[in-house]
């Protein structure tokens, strides 16, 4: 990816994650301690956050910057929750879940 592809991805990713969370751009902006148009300006490609802004955005979604930029992971919050619960299962239960997921992914 080049710079423009990364920035386009960033703007779209932010909007997708915010929509999945079911929160308005205004509410998210205010929750981050920013002006009410902060997230709207980012999503509409008028600005990019600083590094600290990116970290605050990731904390808001309870994900890491790596998870934010993982374009193969469409729903990192859900993936994190599934992983956390999966690790609580015993090996036999894990095998069952893996077989179920494998079947669903076909």
C-alpha positions in Angstrom: 0.0 0.0 0.0 1.1 3.5 -0.6 0.3 6.6 1.5 -3.0 7.4 -0.2 -4.2 3.8 0.2 -3.3 3.8 3.9 -5.1 7.1 4.5 -8.1 6.0 2.6 -8.1 2.7 4.6 -7.8 4.7 7.8 -10.8 6.9 7.1 -13.0 3.9 6.1 -11.8 1.7 9.0 -12.7 4.4 11.5 -16.2 4.8 10.1 -16.7 1.0 10.0 -15.6 0.5 13.6 -17.6 3.4 14.9 -20.7 2.1 13.1 -20.2 -1.4 14.5 -20.0 0.1 17.9 -23.3 1.9 17.3 -22.1 5.4 18.3 -22.4 8.7 16.4 -19.3 10.6 15.3 -20.3 13.4 17.6 -20.6 11.2 20.7 -17.3 9.5 19.9 -15.6 12.9 19.4 -16.9 14.1 22.8 -15.9 10.8 24.5 -12.4 11.4 23.3 -12.3 14.9 24.7 -12.3 16.5 21.3 -14.5 19.0 19.5 -17.8 17.5 18.4 -16.7 17.5 14.7 -13.3 15.7 15.3 -14.3 12.2 14.1 -16.4 13.6 11.3 -13.4 15.5 9.9 -11.3 12.4 10.0 -14.0 10.2 8.4 -14.6 12.8 5.7 -10.8 12.8 4.9 -10.3 16.4 6.0 -7.7 15.5 8.6 -5.8 12.6 10.2 -5.3 12.2 14.0 -1.9 12.6 15.6 -0.2 9.4 16.9 -1.6 10.1 20.4 -5.0 10.6 18.7 -4.7 7.3 17.0 -3.9 5.6 20.4 -6.9 7.2 22.0 -9.1 6.0 19.1 -7.8 2.5 19.5 -8.3 2.6 23.3 -11.9 3.8 22.6 -12.5 0.6 20.6 -10.5 -1.5 23.0 -8.1 -2.6 20.2 -4.4 -2.2 19.5 -3.1 -0.1 16.6 -2.1 -3.4 15.0 -5.7 -4.6 15.2 -6.9 -1.3 13.8 -4.7 -1.7 10.7 -5.4 -5.4 10.2 -7.7 -5.1 7.1 -8.4 -8.8 7.2 -10.1 -8.5 10.6 -13.4 -6.8 9.9 -14.5 -6.8 13.5 -11.5 -6.7 15.9 -13.6 -6.2 19.0 -15.6 -9.4 18.4 -12.5 -11.3 17.4 -10.8 -10.3 20.6 -13.9 -11.4 22.7 -14.1 -14.7 20.8 -10.4 -15.4 21.4 -10.7 -14.5 25.1 -13.7 -16.9 25.5 -12.1 -19.6 23.4 -9.0 -19.7 25.7 -11.3 -20.5 28.6 -12.5 -23.7 26.9 -10.9 -27.1 27.5 -9.0 -28.7 24.6 -12.0 -30.9 23.6 -14.3 -27.9 23.5 -11.7 -25.9 21.5 -11.5 -28.8 18.9 -15.3 -28.7 18.6 -15.4 -25.0 18.1 -12.6 -25.2 15.5 -14.5 -27.9 13.6 -17.7 -25.7 13.7 -15.8 -22.7 12.4 -14.1 -24.7 9.7 -17.5 -26.0 8.6 -19.0 -22.5 8.6 -16.1 -21.0 6.6 -16.6 -23.5 3.8 
